[in-house]
Amino acid sequence: MSALLLYFEDEQVPALRLAQACGLASACVERHRFPDAEMRLKLPVNADGQLPAQLVIYRSLDKPNDKLVELLLVSEEARKLGAQKILLVAPYLAYMRQDIAFHPGEIVSQKIIGRFLSELVDGLITVDPHLHRISRLDEAFPGPYAVSLSGAPMLAELIAKERPQAMLMGPDGESAQWVASAAAVCGFDHGVCTKVRHGDHDVRITLPAGVVVQDRHVVLLDDMASSGRTLVEACKLLRAAGARSVDVAVTHALFAADALDVIRASGVEHIWSTDSVIHASNAVALAPMMADSVQRFLHETA
């Protein structure tokens, strides 16, 4: 059996896109949840009860806690069944935002989760990880093969089709890298708001000085949308400043609780996302971009 891509049923669509883009065989990990919430997993072994020497596991880590346990169970058993090199494709990488302790006793989860994953797999491919205070993925994931890709250029191409004369706007300073990257692809005008956060649902936004949005189609671009409050405040300011329309484009469509409804109610017209997290707003498939990095890992570890 050649290299195999493993996926879970809830992520079948993007996983199969990636398998097809890479020319890989694929198979689903069977999962059963008991009444007490524990899981039973079953790997797709061959007639001899074995797995191939190279495995690619597709598992995006939104709603991560159960998924991290799944990865622990799958990777440990896969090693016993013949897997020698395992690549994790996690388009969304969880716990990266918790990168510093602001108060005594706070746990910095970024490096703990990164180290945990590096002990399970031999390589990691992710998209737009939230690396605010570090510059490289391998500082969080200390494995031999750590690849960080960006969905911003692909989102820029989509925006260029949907809103050809758009202005890109980052809702806060952390979004500047994605806004600049997307703007460079299609030559968009762009700017970045300033944000002060007072809590998970309490943010204050100011528009960039000197940037005129009157009668402009503005697209708010960021790596993720979670509570949505930052996007809502930015949209309100843009509308008040005379923007003709406001749309949202994000790599990771997390949209917790009522976030999507709140964002739409603020005046946002369109919401576009990549398929890093399965959501009704998905408009960009990441498989073509990730395929090269998957194939490179398989070639280097063959």
Secondary structure, 3 states (H helix, E strand, C coil): CCCEEEEEHHHHHHHHHHHHHHCCEEEEEEEEECCCCCEEEECCCCCCCCCCCEEEEECCCCCHHHHHHHHHHHHHHHHHCCCCEEEEECCCCCCCCCCCCCCCCCCCHHHHHHHHHHHHCCEEEEECCCCCCCCCHHHCCCCCCEEEECCHHHHHHHHHHHCCCCEEEECCHHHHHHHHHHHHHHCCEEEECEEEEEECCEEEEECCCCCCCCCCEEEEEEEEECCCHHHHHHHHHHHHCCCCEEEEEEEEECCCCCHHHHHHHCCCCCEEEECCCCCCCEEECCHHHHHHHHHHHHHHHC
